[in-house]
Amino acid sequence: MKKSSLWSLRLGFSGKQASTIEKLGLEKFLKHSYDSKFDTEFPAFLQDQPKTALELKQIRELLKTSDPETKKEIQKKENQATAALKKWWIAKMRNNEFPLRENMVCFWHNHFVSTSQKVKINYWIYQHNMILRENAFGNFKDLTKQILKSNAMVRYLDNGDNKKGKINENLSRELLELFTIGIGNYTEEDIKNGAKALAGLNIGDDGAVYRKNIEDNSDKTYFGKTGNWKADDLVDIIFEQKNIPYLITRKILEWFIYDNPPENLVVYYGDYFRKVKFEIEPLLTKIFTEEFKKENSGNKIKNPLVYILQLIDELHITDVDDAMVLFFLKQQGMDLYNQLNVKGWDGGNSWLTSQIYLQRNNTSDLLCSGRSITKRILNTMSNADEKPKAEFEKIEIKIDFDSDGNNKTIIAELSNRLLFTVNDSMQKDMENLIKYDFDPKDVNANFAVIRLFNYITKLPEYQLI
């Protein structure tokens, strides 16, 4: 696989940026990615959704007194807004000229997990997503502070139940175990005292706020320091600990390059991360530019997002309903805003179970045959009472190949673009699909090359980057 194709898949979600990486070089491509603008316009589909604590209270009161039909209609609107929020994000991933920011948003989304199923308020999930987008390349410590005080996180990890004299440890525990320093680097006392420091931090109109009547203003000892600590203080103290950089550098390496990153790299990049005071941009630049120089393809299983968006890009499917992408992701266990638990998606081998592999092959067969699930069926996804049936519609597909080549040059062209390795058996299979007498200028040549592409997508090697 060409390095530009490999890194287009790693830094984005398809091979769409490969030529830009070749043209600009990796460092300039990264700079453009960091400097890229992003949309801050408030989505229209959230306009009539509750945004403040008062509006939420009013909706709850309405639900208590409404008849079943009205309740059903309110729930339907919420479900439609949830689906629209997911499609809104998928569109950003597909259409951004420099998609690294959206890839980092997805990384942070799986690090600071907060699900719509638990939070229930679409506006808070949107706020959470925008915090990640705005800080995607910023400072890890600052981002942690903002997320800790977001309505979505406070709601998701039950900090509304955390009160003076009646402590809930969920947010305090995950702040340490999953978000910052990792298991083995703190004590149960740190969790208890952290929970006391977070007691009373509850939902507010513009983010979580402390409620004076239920916050704990006693002195707490946290990692050996004693004081009347609050949320920001906890983060400051955590980031003074010697093992703070390594959990996140391991996860970044896992997300982009290695399903099982070498421990020496985790420490090497972690030490550098501390040196640059937990700034994400220089860390990413160091990781990507240094790993780019190595022969490290084939070390990571594509996640479902990369698989489906690469498929769409290679087949030049322009009339994409983003609900189709969401349908595929949900099948594959990568439902956006809805990880199974606070640990997030496991990644690695979990993306290539026999069931997931079969679903990938079936989806490739469907799209390579010029069919897609109908928009009418996909639109029923936002209504839990309707069960979608298998209906399909015709779509236009084509694939890029050199029409001045021959069977072997076209096989080499697709192999270089799509596979990190090709063995003799695979080569023979591909030559049987496109024989020596293949005419690339024939009117049906596109369909023959698509058959070749469909074969490639089912190879175990295609699942790896």
N, C-alpha and C positions, 0 to 999 in steps of 0.2 A: 504494500500500500504506500502510495506517495505520502510524504510527510505532511504536505499541505492538506490532503484529504483527511489524514488521521487527526490533525490538530483542528481542522474545521469541525469534525465530529466531537472532539473533546471540549473545545471552547464554546461551541454552539450546540446545535441539535441536528445538523445535517452537513452535507458537503458543499452547501451553498457559498460558504466563505472561502473555499480552497483557493480560488484564483486571486482573491483579495490578499490572502496571506502570502501567496507567491509574489504578487506585485509589490506589496508594501514591505514585506519581511515581517517576522513575528513581532519584533519590538515595536515597530510603528503600528502594527495591527492592534497590539495591546493598548498602546497610547490612545488610539482612536476609540477603542472599546471603553476605556476609563472616562474619556471626555465626552462620550456620546450623550445626547440629550434624551430625556424620557418624558413621557406624557404625564402631566400632573392634573389634567382636567378631570373633574369629578364625574364619574359615570352616571348617565341619565337613569339607568335601571335601578340605582340606589336612592333616587330622589325621594320616593315615597316610603322608604324603609325607615324604621325607628333609628335615631342617631344619639339621642340623649337619654339619660336615666328617666326623665319625666315622660318622654315619648314611649319608652319601653313599658313604663308603669301603665300608661294609658292603653296600650295594646293588650297588656295582661288583663286589665279591668274589662276591656271590650270582649275578650275571649270568654271571660267568666259569665258574662250576661248574654252572649250571642246565641242564636239558634244554630243547630248543626250545619246548616247550609252556609251561613256566614263564616263560621269557624273554618269550614273546608275551603272557602274562597280565600281567606286570610292566609291559611297554610299553603295554598296553591301559589299565591303571589310570592311568598317567602321562598318556596322551592324554585320558582322561576328566576328569582333574583340570584339565588345560589348558583344555578346553572349558568346564568348570564355572567356572573363573576368569574367562573371557571373559563368560559369561552373568551371573555375579555383578556384573561391572562394568556391563554393559548395563542390568541391572535398576536400578542406582543412577542411571544417566543418565535412564531413563524415569520413575522414580518420585519423584525428589527434588523437593520443593516449590520449591526455589531451586537450579536445576541449574547455575548459573555455576561452582560449585566443581568439579563433574565436567567441565565444559567446559575449565576451566583444567588439571585433571589430564590431560585428553586433549592439551591444548596442550603441557604439560611432557613428557608421554609421547612426543610427536613431536619434542621438542627434545633431551631426554636419552634418546635411543633405546637400548633394551636388549631384544633379542628373546628370546622363549621358545625359539625354534628353536635359537639359539646357546647360551643360558644353560642350558637344559634343566631346571633345578631350579625347579619351580613356586613353592616357598616364597620363593625369592630374588626372583622376578618379583613376587610379592605384596608383599614388603617394599619393593621399588622403587616399586610403585604407591602404597603407604601413605605413603612419604616424600613423594611428590608431592602426595598429598591433604592431609597434615598441613601442608605448607608452600606450598600453592597460592597463598595471598595473603600470604605472609610475605616474607622477605628473600632476594633473588636470590643474594647472596654466600653466605649460610648454606646455602641449598638446594644450591648448587653444591658446597660442601664435603661435605655429606651424601651426595650422589649419587656424588661422586668416590670415596668410601670405602665404597660399597655393594658387596655381593658380586656383584650382577647386573652392575654396570658393570665391575668388575674382571674378571669372567669374560668379558663380552661383548667387551671391547676387549683381551683377551689379556694383561692385566697379570701374570697368573700366570707368564708366560714372560719377564717383565722382571726381570732379576737383575743384581747388580753384576758388571761385566765382560762381560755378555751382555745388552745393552739391547734392549728392545722399545719402540718409540716410539708405538704406536697410541694409548694413552690420553693421553699427553702431547700428541700432535698434535691429537686431536679436542677436548681440553679448550680449546685455543686456537682452532682453525679453526671448529668447529661449536657449541661450548657457550658461549663467552664473547666473544671479541674479534673474530674473523673474519679471513679471509685479507688479507694486506697489512699487518698490524699487529704482526707478530712476525718473528723470524728463525729459520733452521734451527738455529742454536746454542741459541736458547731452547727449541726442541723437544727437542734432545739433552740439554740440562742438566735440563729438566723431567722427561725420562724417567729420568735418574739419580736425581732426587729421589723419583720414584715406584717405583724399583727395590725389590723386596722386599715391596711392598704386595700382600697376597695374601688368599685366602679365610679368613674367621674365622667363629666361631659366631654372633656378633651384628653382623656387618659386617666389612669388610676390616681386616686388621692387618698391621703390618710384621713380617717374619721377620728376626731379627737376623743370621742367617748369610748372608743374600743381599741385605740392604739396603746402600745406598751412603752412607757417612757423610762423604764428602769434601766440600769446599766447592765449590759450583756458582754460576756467574754467570747470573742470570735477569733479563732486562730491565734489565741494568746493575747489579743488586744481587748481592753475593756473600755466601754463607753456606752452612751445612749445612741446606739447605731440605728440608722434607717437604711432604706434600700440602696441608695448610692454609696453609702459607707461600706456596706457589705461587698459590693462589687470592687471598690477601691482596695479593700483588704485582700480579697481573693486574688486580685491581679498582682499583689506583692509576693505571692507564694512561688516557690522555685519551679514547681511542676505545671504551672498554668499554661505554657505555650503548647504542650505536646498533644493534648486531646484534639485541639482544633487543627493542628497541622496534619495529624493522622487522618482526620476526617476529610480535609481538603485533598490530600493525596488519594484517598479512596474514591472521592467523588469524581476526580478528573483523570487519574492516571493508573493507579494500581488497586485492584481489589484487596490485595494483601501487601501494603507498602513495607519495604524493609525498615526495620527499627532504626538503623543508623540514619536513614533519611528523615524519619520523624523527628529525631533529636537534632539533626543538623539544621533543618528548616525551622524547628521550634526555637532553637537558640538564636537564630537570625531574627525571628519574629519578635522575641523579647528585645533584641538590640534596636529594632526599629519602632519600639514602643507600641506594639500591637496594631500597627497600620497594615491593613489588608493589601492595599495596592502594591507596595514594594515586595511583600511576601509573594504575591501571585506572580509578579514579574520575575523574581528570582527562581521560583519553582518552574514556571513555564519555559523560560529561556534556557535554564540548565537541563531540564528534562527533555526539551526539544532536541538537544544535541545527541541524546542517547538513542539506542535501538531498543525501545521499550513498548513497541506495538504488541497487541495480543495479550496484554496483562489485565484487561478489564472487560467485563460483560456489559454490553450496551443496556442501558435502562430502557423501559418501554417508550419514554419520550423520544429518545434518540432513534429507536427502531422505527416508530411510526412516522416521525417527521422526515427522516432520511428516505423512507419509502415514498412519501408524498413528493418530496423534492426530486428524487431520481425519475419518477414517472411524470413530472411536470403537471401534476393535478392542480389546476388553478381554481376550480370551483369547489373549494374545500369547505364543508360545514364543520366548524370546530367541535360541534357536538359529536361528530363521528370520531374525532381524536379522543374526546373524553370517554366515549363508550369503550374504545379500545383500552385506554389507560385503566379504567375501572376493572375491565376483564383481567388485566395483567397485574392487578394489585397495587397500582400507582394512582389511586384516586386523589386528585389534588384537593387540598384542605381537609383530607380525611384519612390520615394515616391510622393504622390500627391501634397504636398506642403512642405514648410520649417519646418512645425511643426512635420513632420514625421508620421509614423503610429500611430494611436490612441491607439491600443492595447485594452485590456479589452473586453468589450461587442462587440466591432467592429469585433472581431475574431469569433463571433458566431451568425451572422445573419442567417435567414432561408436559404438564398441562399448559404452561405458558409457551413452551416451544411449539406445541400443536396450534395454539391460538395465533401465534406469529405466522406460522405456515399458512393457516387458513386465511388470514388477513392478506398476506401476500398473494395467494391464489385469487382472492376476490378482486383486489385492486389491479393486479396484472391482467385480469380478464376484462378490465374496463367496466367494473361494477362497483357500486358503493351502497351502503345502507341508505334508504330513502330519508329525505329531510322530514317527511311527515312522521315516520316512525321515530326518528331521533328526537323530534319535538315532544314526544310523549314521555321522554326521560325525566322531565321536570315535574311530572304528575305521577306520584307513587301508585295511584289507583289504576293507571293504565299499563298494561303489559305489552311491550313492543313485540311485534311479530317479524319474522324474517322476510323483509321485502327489500328489493334492490332497484337501483336506477343506473342507467348507462352514464359513464363519464369518459371524457377525452383523456387519453394517455399517450405519451411518447417518451422515448429515451434517447439521450445523447450518445452518438457513436460516429466514428469517422466513416463517412460514406465513400471515401476514396481508398479505404483499407480492404483487407480480406478477412477470412474467417479467423486466422491466427492473430492478426493485429487487433481485431475487435475484441477477441477474448482477452488479449493482453491489456487492452485499454480498460475494460471493465474490471479485470482482476486488479490492476494497479489502483483503481479508484475505490474498490470495495472490499478487497481481501488483504489481510496482512501476510498470508502465505498461501501457496498453491502447490499441491503435490501432484504426482504423475497420474493418479487415479482421477482426481478432479479435472485435470487438463484433458484427459481422454473423454470424460463425460461431456465436457464443454464442446470438444471438437465433434462429438457425435450429435450434439444439438445444432451446431452451426458447422456444416460440412464444408469440405474444400471447394465445392461448386456453388457455395452461397454467393448471391449477387447483392451487394450492399445498396445498389441503386434500384433494385426491384421495388415495386409499389408496396409489397408486403414485407419488406426487409425489417421495418420497425417492429412488426409483430414477432419476427424470428428472434430479434435481439431482446425483446421483452421476455420471451420464453427463456432465453439464456439468463437474463437478470432474475427471473422468478426461481430458476434453479439455484443461482448463487445465494439468494436470500435464505434458502433452506439449509445451507451449509453451516455446520457448527462454527467454522472460521468466520463466517459473516456476522455472527453474534458478538464477536470480540473487536475491541479497538485497542 
